[in-house]
Amino acid sequence: KRLKNSFFRMSDISLIDSHCHLIFENFEEDLDEVVDRWRSKGVKKLLHACVELAEIPKIKFISNRYSEVFYSVGLHPLDAKKWNSSSKSILQEAINEDNRIVAIGELGLDLFKNQDLEIQMQALIPQMELAFESHLPVIIHCRDASREMIDLCKDLSIKKKCPKGVLHCWSGTAEEMQEFLELGFYISFSGIVTFSKAYDTHESAKLVPSDKYLIETDSPFLAPVPFRGKRNEPSYVENVAKAIATIRSTSFQTVADESSKNAEELFKFDLVK
């Protein structure tokens, strides 16, 4: 009887992996098995993030193949040099052709690996404009660039042209998080939240409002404990949710429910036909 009740409770769990990458060669040989595993863990929806325009056809193919996979289109800041005069129109065309595109990104700033702020801005600003014009949220990659990203978003907000969105794979401070929250953004936690020395991320996960956080894997990167160092995959979003539940002194079910509701609110999956 206990086993039956336990199974029933697990079957009620519904998770959303709000940021993953599945087109990399890491998944070429066993993607169907990866899909079976995320379904067995109650992952009902996933958002496949895009890092460069050349990926769009491959991501679209996976989204068509697996009905729970939605996706974004955009250019990562570390690929900013690939932005050109036709990039915005290519993204707009992709949006027009497929309503399973629910966000723009992964866009943003990365001053940890590259200091070319001006070049990154030249790719970032048009994408932020496109998101606002298309009524789509943005998925923001922000590493060692919170001040610059906050200042840009404040400027857009003053002009009433700042899109909604999420800071993905959060690793900043609670103070930085608060500034993004005040601008209306969501905060997404990855496997980093399971790392024992990720003190800033733990503090942010503890303090973030219940209606402003998402969970993600960022597969195949940043596998959570106890899989750290191995290939990450969407089924491991369960470990992220459980870690946040511990940090927030609440239940796994609560984190699953809250994060899924927030992802639905931001990305509007249910409006996709």
C-alpha angles and dihedrals in degrees: 000000000000090000091053092050091047091052091048092053093049091048088058092059114106119185134182121205098208096191130029142137118220105162095077119108089254088082102037097103104038110024093127090055090048089053092050090052095051090048091051089055094052098256100158101173137020134189113216108208122215123219101180137017095245089067096062099091092048093048091047089053092054092046090053091048097049114039095206093061118095123172151203132223125216150100125275116231092240087060093046093122088069091065112109142161093282098045097091093050091049090054091046091051091051090051091050092051101048129034090193085082102098102167147022117242167345082230133139142088132310115184092161095074100021133026097199094116095161093054092046090050091052089060097037102052097054090049092051088050092049092051091052092046092047095044090237128134123243128236106217126206107196121172122167087341107088094125093051093045093047092049092052093048091047090052092050090045092054087053088047089238102109114122124220117254153130136269100229126212092010116213102149130106127282089247092055090046090055091056091052091046090053088055089055100256129142123229122226124203124208135183088297087082089067094056112106096224098043091107098158091050091049091052092049092049089051095050103036112112114255091242096050109058137086133186128226145164102215084212131228088025134066100018111201125241124306090031097045112146093025131094110289121225137181095260088067090069083090089069091051091052093048092050091052090048090056093047092048094042092236138110130284087237091056093051091046091051097043097045092046093049090049093049090051091050093051103040100031094218091169091063090063112101 
